[in-house]
Amino acid sequence: MFPPNSNDLFIAWLIKNYNFTKLMKYLVSNYHIYK
């Protein structure tokens, strides 16, 4: 079904996506504080 390394790529994508979401939430909360 998948090449052997697709699971690693998917996990790396999840980690990147999770960090990006955390960063966006952090920026949004700071924006509300400073607004």
mmCIF file as Biopython writes it, N, C-alpha, C and O atoms, coordinates in Angstrom:
data_model
#
loop_
_atom_site.group_PDB
_atom_site.id
_atom_site.type_symbol
_atom_site.label_atom_id
_atom_site.label_alt_id
_atom_site.label_comp_id
_atom_site.label_asym_id
_atom_site.label_entity_id
_atom_site.label_seq_id
_atom_site.pdbx_PDB_ins_code
_atom_site.Cartn_x
_atom_site.Cartn_y
_atom_site.Cartn_z
_atom_site.occupancy
_atom_site.B_iso_or_equiv
_atom_site.auth_seq_id
_atom_site.auth_asym_id
_atom_site.pdbx_PDB_model_num
ATOM 1   N N  . MET A ? 1  ? 0.832  -1.201 0.000  1.0 0.0 1  A 1 
ATOM 2   C CA . MET A ? 1  ? 0.000  0.000  0.000  1.0 0.0 1  A 1 
ATOM 3   C C  . MET A ? 1  ? 0.870  1.256  0.000  1.0 0.0 1  A 1 
ATOM 4   O O  . MET A ? 1  ? 0.705  2.138  -0.843 1.0 0.0 1  A 1 
ATOM 5   N N  . PHE A ? 2  ? 1.800  1.326  0.957  1.0 0.0 2  A 1 
ATOM 6   C CA . PHE A ? 2  ? 2.654  2.511  1.073  1.0 0.0 2  A 1 
ATOM 7   C C  . PHE A ? 2  ? 4.117  2.105  0.940  1.0 0.0 2  A 1 
ATOM 8   O O  . PHE A ? 2  ? 4.477  0.980  1.288  1.0 0.0 2  A 1 
ATOM 9   N N  . PRO A ? 3  ? 4.959  2.994  0.447  1.0 0.0 3  A 1 
ATOM 10  C CA . PRO A ? 3  ? 6.399  2.723  0.507  1.0 0.0 3  A 1 
ATOM 11  C C  . PRO A ? 3  ? 6.859  2.658  1.960  1.0 0.0 3  A 1 
ATOM 12  O O  . PRO A ? 3  ? 6.190  3.212  2.833  1.0 0.0 3  A 1 
ATOM 13  N N  . PRO A ? 4  ? 7.971  2.002  2.241  1.0 0.0 4  A 1 
ATOM 14  C CA . PRO A ? 4  ? 8.387  1.770  3.634  1.0 0.0 4  A 1 
ATOM 15  C C  . PRO A ? 4  ? 8.559  3.047  4.432  1.0 0.0 4  A 1 
ATOM 16  O O  . PRO A ? 4  ? 8.340  3.038  5.644  1.0 0.0 4  A 1 
ATOM 17  N N  . ASN A ? 5  ? 8.945  4.149  3.798  1.0 0.0 5  A 1 
ATOM 18  C CA . ASN A ? 5  ? 9.268  5.346  4.567  1.0 0.0 5  A 1 
ATOM 19  C C  . ASN A ? 5  ? 8.088  6.298  4.681  1.0 0.0 5  A 1 
ATOM 20  O O  . ASN A ? 5  ? 8.233  7.389  5.234  1.0 0.0 5  A 1 
ATOM 21  N N  . SER A ? 6  ? 6.913  5.910  4.166  1.0 0.0 6  A 1 
ATOM 22  C CA . SER A ? 6  ? 5.793  6.862  4.178  1.0 0.0 6  A 1 
ATOM 23  C C  . SER A ? 6  ? 5.320  7.121  5.606  1.0 0.0 6  A 1 
ATOM 24  O O  . SER A ? 6  ? 4.853  8.218  5.912  1.0 0.0 6  A 1 
ATOM 25  N N  . ASN A ? 7  ? 5.436  6.122  6.484  1.0 0.0 7  A 1 
ATOM 26  C CA . ASN A ? 7  ? 5.011  6.310  7.867  1.0 0.0 7  A 1 
ATOM 27  C C  . ASN A ? 7  ? 5.868  7.366  8.549  1.0 0.0 7  A 1 
ATOM 28  O O  . ASN A ? 7  ? 5.354  8.213  9.280  1.0 0.0 7  A 1 
ATOM 29  N N  . ASP A ? 8  ? 7.183  7.314  8.309  1.0 0.0 8  A 1 
ATOM 30  C CA . ASP A ? 8  ? 8.077  8.322  8.887  1.0 0.0 8  A 1 
ATOM 31  C C  . ASP A ? 8  ? 7.723  9.703  8.360  1.0 0.0 8  A 1 
ATOM 32  O O  . ASP A ? 8  ? 7.708  10.676 9.113  1.0 0.0 8  A 1 
ATOM 33  N N  . LEU A ? 9  ? 7.436  9.787  7.059  1.0 0.0 9  A 1 
ATOM 34  C CA . LEU A ? 9  ? 7.084  11.083 6.475  1.0 0.0 9  A 1 
ATOM 35  C C  . LEU A ? 9  ? 5.791  11.595 7.090  1.0 0.0 9  A 1 
ATOM 36  O O  . LEU A ? 9  ? 5.665  12.786 7.375  1.0 0.0 9  A 1 
ATOM 37  N N  . PHE A ? 10 ? 4.836  10.707 7.296  1.0 0.0 10 A 1 
ATOM 38  C CA . PHE A ? 10 ? 3.547  11.106 7.871  1.0 0.0 10 A 1 
ATOM 39  C C  . PHE A ? 10 ? 3.735  11.610 9.299  1.0 0.0 10 A 1 
ATOM 40  O O  . PHE A ? 10 ? 3.155  12.623 9.689  1.0 0.0 10 A 1 
ATOM 41  N N  . ILE A ? 11 ? 4.551  10.895 10.076 1.0 0.0 11 A 1 
ATOM 42  C CA . ILE A ? 11 ? 4.806  11.317 11.459 1.0 0.0 11 A 1 
ATOM 43  C C  . ILE A ? 11 ? 5.516  12.663 11.470 1.0 0.0 11 A 1 
ATOM 44  O O  . ILE A ? 11 ? 5.185  13.537 12.271 1.0 0.0 11 A 1 
ATOM 45  N N  . ALA A ? 12 ? 6.503  12.834 10.574 1.0 0.0 12 A 1 
ATOM 46  C CA . ALA A ? 12 ? 7.208  14.115 10.499 1.0 0.0 12 A 1 
ATOM 47  C C  . ALA A ? 12 ? 6.227  15.223 10.134 1.0 0.0 12 A 1 
ATOM 48  O O  . ALA A ? 12 ? 6.311  16.328 10.669 1.0 0.0 12 A 1 
ATOM 49  N N  . TRP A ? 13 ? 5.288  14.929 9.216  1.0 0.0 13 A 1 
ATOM 50  C CA . TRP A ? 13 ? 4.293  15.928 8.829  1.0 0.0 13 A 1 
ATOM 51  C C  . TRP A ? 13 ? 3.388  16.268 10.013 1.0 0.0 13 A 1 
ATOM 52  O O  . TRP A ? 13 ? 3.051  17.433 10.223 1.0 0.0 13 A 1 
ATOM 53  N N  . LEU A ? 14 ? 2.998  15.258 10.783 1.0 0.0 14 A 1 
ATOM 54  C CA . LEU A ? 14 ? 2.152  15.509 11.956 1.0 0.0 14 A 1 
ATOM 55  C C  . LEU A ? 14 ? 2.870  16.396 12.962 1.0 0.0 14 A 1 
ATOM 56  O O  . LEU A ? 14 ? 2.284  17.329 13.510 1.0 0.0 14 A 1 
ATOM 57  N N  . ILE A ? 15 ? 4.142  16.099 13.201 1.0 0.0 15 A 1 
ATOM 58  C CA . ILE A ? 15 ? 4.913  16.895 14.167 1.0 0.0 15 A 1 
ATOM 59  C C  . ILE A ? 15 ? 5.031  18.330 13.671 1.0 0.0 15 A 1 
ATOM 60  O O  . ILE A ? 15 ? 4.853  19.272 14.442 1.0 0.0 15 A 1 
ATOM 61  N N  . LYS A ? 16 ? 5.334  18.500 12.374 1.0 0.0 16 A 1 
ATOM 62  C CA . LYS A ? 16 ? 5.437  19.851 11.822 1.0 0.0 16 A 1 
ATOM 63  C C  . LYS A ? 16 ? 4.104  20.564 11.932 1.0 0.0 16 A 1 
ATOM 64  O O  . LYS A ? 16 ? 4.048  21.737 12.301 1.0 0.0 16 A 1 
ATOM 65  N N  . ASN A ? 17 ? 3.024  19.851 11.610 1.0 0.0 17 A 1 
ATOM 66  C CA . ASN A ? 17 ? 1.696  20.453 11.652 1.0 0.0 17 A 1 
ATOM 67  C C  . ASN A ? 17 ? 1.329  20.834 13.085 1.0 0.0 17 A 1 
ATOM 68  O O  . ASN A ? 17 ? 0.741  21.891 13.317 1.0 0.0 17 A 1 
ATOM 69  N N  . TYR A ? 18 ? 1.674  19.973 14.049 1.0 0.0 18 A 1 
ATOM 70  C CA . TYR A ? 18 ? 1.365  20.233 15.455 1.0 0.0 18 A 1 
ATOM 71  C C  . TYR A ? 18 ? 2.117  21.468 15.935 1.0 0.0 18 A 1 
ATOM 72  O O  . TYR A ? 18 ? 1.547  22.329 16.605 1.0 0.0 18 A 1 
ATOM 73  N N  . ASN A ? 19 ? 3.411  21.552 15.587 1.0 0.0 19 A 1 
ATOM 74  C CA . ASN A ? 19 ? 4.199  22.710 15.996 1.0 0.0 19 A 1 
ATOM 75  C C  . ASN A ? 19 ? 3.653  23.975 15.351 1.0 0.0 19 A 1 
ATOM 76  O O  . ASN A ? 19 ? 3.612  25.027 15.989 1.0 0.0 19 A 1 
ATOM 77  N N  . PHE A ? 20 ? 3.233  23.887 14.098 1.0 0.0 20 A 1 
ATOM 78  C CA . PHE A ? 20 ? 2.687  25.053 13.410 1.0 0.0 20 A 1 
ATOM 79  C C  . PHE A ? 20 ? 1.397  25.504 14.080 1.0 0.0 20 A 1 
ATOM 80  O O  . PHE A ? 20 ? 1.163  26.701 14.247 1.0 0.0 20 A 1 
ATOM 81  N N  . THR A ? 21 ? 0.565  24.547 14.463 1.0 0.0 21 A 1 
ATOM 82  C CA . THR A ? 21 ? -0.693 24.895 15.140 1.0 0.0 21 A 1 
ATOM 83  C C  . THR A ? 21 ? -0.409 25.557 16.480 1.0 0.0 21 A 1 
ATOM 84  O O  . THR A ? 21 ? -1.050 26.545 16.839 1.0 0.0 21 A 1 
ATOM 85  N N  . LYS A ? 22 ? 0.563  25.006 17.227 1.0 0.0 22 A 1 
ATOM 86  C CA . LYS A ? 22 ? 0.925  25.614 18.508 1.0 0.0 22 A 1 
ATOM 87  C C  . LYS A ? 22 ? 1.425  27.035 18.301 1.0 0.0 22 A 1 
ATOM 88  O O  . LYS A ? 22 ? 1.072  27.942 19.054 1.0 0.0 22 A 1 
ATOM 89  N N  . LEU A ? 23 ? 2.247  27.224 17.277 1.0 0.0 23 A 1 
ATOM 90  C CA . LEU A ? 23 ? 2.791  28.554 16.997 1.0 0.0 23 A 1 
ATOM 91  C C  . LEU A ? 23 ? 1.671  29.525 16.650 1.0 0.0 23 A 1 
ATOM 92  O O  . LEU A ? 23 ? 1.677  30.665 17.112 1.0 0.0 23 A 1 
ATOM 93  N N  . MET A ? 24 ? 0.715  29.087 15.844 1.0 0.0 24 A 1 
ATOM 94  C CA . MET A ? 24 ? -0.385 29.971 15.459 1.0 0.0 24 A 1 
ATOM 95  C C  . MET A ? 24 ? -1.222 30.332 16.679 1.0 0.0 24 A 1 
ATOM 96  O O  . MET A ? 24 ? -1.606 31.491 16.839 1.0 0.0 24 A 1 
ATOM 97  N N  . LYS A ? 25 ? -1.511 29.364 17.540 1.0 0.0 25 A 1 
ATOM 98  C CA . LYS A ? 25 ? -2.295 29.657 18.747 1.0 0.0 25 A 1 
ATOM 99  C C  . LYS A ? 25 ? -1.547 30.633 19.642 1.0 0.0 25 A 1 
ATOM 100 O O  . LYS A ? 25 ? -2.151 31.527 20.234 1.0 0.0 25 A 1 
ATOM 101 N N  . TYR A ? 26 ? -0.224 30.460 19.743 1.0 0.0 26 A 1 
ATOM 102 C CA . TYR A ? 26 ? 0.604  31.356 20.555 1.0 0.0 26 A 1 
ATOM 103 C C  . TYR A ? 26 ? 0.545  32.769 19.994 1.0 0.0 26 A 1 
ATOM 104 O O  . TYR A ? 26 ? 0.374  33.732 20.743 1.0 0.0 26 A 1 
ATOM 105 N N  . LEU A ? 27 ? 0.686  32.898 18.665 1.0 0.0 27 A 1 
ATOM 106 C CA . LEU A ? 27 ? 0.645  34.223 18.045 1.0 0.0 27 A 1 
ATOM 107 C C  . LEU A ? 27 ? -0.727 34.855 18.219 1.0 0.0 27 A 1 
ATOM 108 O O  . LEU A ? 27 ? -0.827 36.049 18.501 1.0 0.0 27 A 1 
ATOM 109 N N  . VAL A ? 28 ? -1.777 34.076 18.054 1.0 0.0 28 A 1 
ATOM 110 C CA . VAL A ? 28 ? -3.134 34.615 18.172 1.0 0.0 28 A 1 
ATOM 111 C C  . VAL A ? 28 ? -3.392 35.084 19.595 1.0 0.0 28 A 1 
ATOM 112 O O  . VAL A ? 28 ? -3.976 36.149 19.798 1.0 0.0 28 A 1 
ATOM 113 N N  . SER A ? 29 ? -2.962 34.300 20.587 1.0 0.0 29 A 1 
ATOM 114 C CA . SER A ? 29 ? -3.211 34.709 21.976 1.0 0.0 29 A 1 
ATOM 115 C C  . SER A ? 29 ? -2.407 35.962 22.301 1.0 0.0 29 A 1 
ATOM 116 O O  . SER A ? 29 ? -2.905 36.845 22.999 1.0 0.0 29 A 1 
ATOM 117 N N  . ASN A ? 30 ? -1.178 36.057 21.813 1.0 0.0 30 A 1 
ATOM 118 C CA . ASN A ? 30 ? -0.394 37.268 22.034 1.0 0.0 30 A 1 
ATOM 119 C C  . ASN A ? 30 ? -1.044 38.454 21.342 1.0 0.0 30 A 1 
ATOM 120 O O  . ASN A ? 30 ? -1.039 39.564 21.873 1.0 0.0 30 A 1 
ATOM 121 N N  . TYR A ? 31 ? -1.601 38.225 20.162 1.0 0.0 31 A 1 
ATOM 122 C CA . TYR A ? 31 ? -2.258 39.304 19.426 1.0 0.0 31 A 1 
ATOM 123 C C  . TYR A ? 31 ? -3.431 39.842 20.232 1.0 0.0 31 A 1 
ATOM 124 O O  . TYR A ? 31 ? -3.655 41.051 20.289 1.0 0.0 31 A 1 
ATOM 125 N N  . HIS A ? 32 ? -4.178 38.936 20.854 1.0 0.0 32 A 1 
ATOM 126 C CA . HIS A ? 32 ? -5.322 39.380 21.657 1.0 0.0 32 A 1 
ATOM 127 C C  . HIS A ? 32 ? -4.851 40.138 22.898 1.0 0.0 32 A 1 
ATOM 128 O O  . HIS A ? 32 ? -5.505 41.083 23.338 1.0 0.0 32 A 1 
ATOM 129 N N  . ILE A ? 33 ? -3.720 39.723 23.457 1.0 0.0 33 A 1 
ATOM 130 C CA . ILE A ? 33 ? -3.215 40.399 24.662 1.0 0.0 33 A 1 
ATOM 131 C C  . ILE A ? 33 ? -2.773 41.818 24.318 1.0 0.0 33 A 1 
ATOM 132 O O  . ILE A ? 33 ? -3.072 42.762 25.049 1.0 0.0 33 A 1 
ATOM 133 N N  . TYR A ? 34 ? -2.062 41.962 23.204 1.0 0.0 34 A 1 
ATOM 134 C CA . TYR A ? 34 ? -1.490 43.268 22.876 1.0 0.0 34 A 1 
ATOM 135 C C  . TYR A ? 34 ? -2.474 44.183 22.168 1.0 0.0 34 A 1 
ATOM 136 O O  . TYR A ? 34 ? -2.202 45.373 22.007 1.0 0.0 34 A 1 
ATOM 137 N N  . LYS A ? 35 ? -3.611 43.650 21.742 1.0 0.0 35 A 1 
ATOM 138 C CA . LYS A ? 35 ? -4.544 44.449 20.947 1.0 0.0 35 A 1 
ATOM 139 C C  . LYS A ? 35 ? -5.135 45.576 21.773 1.0 0.0 35 A 1 
ATOM 140 O O  . LYS A ? 35 ? -5.944 46.353 21.266 1.0 0.0 35 A 1 
#
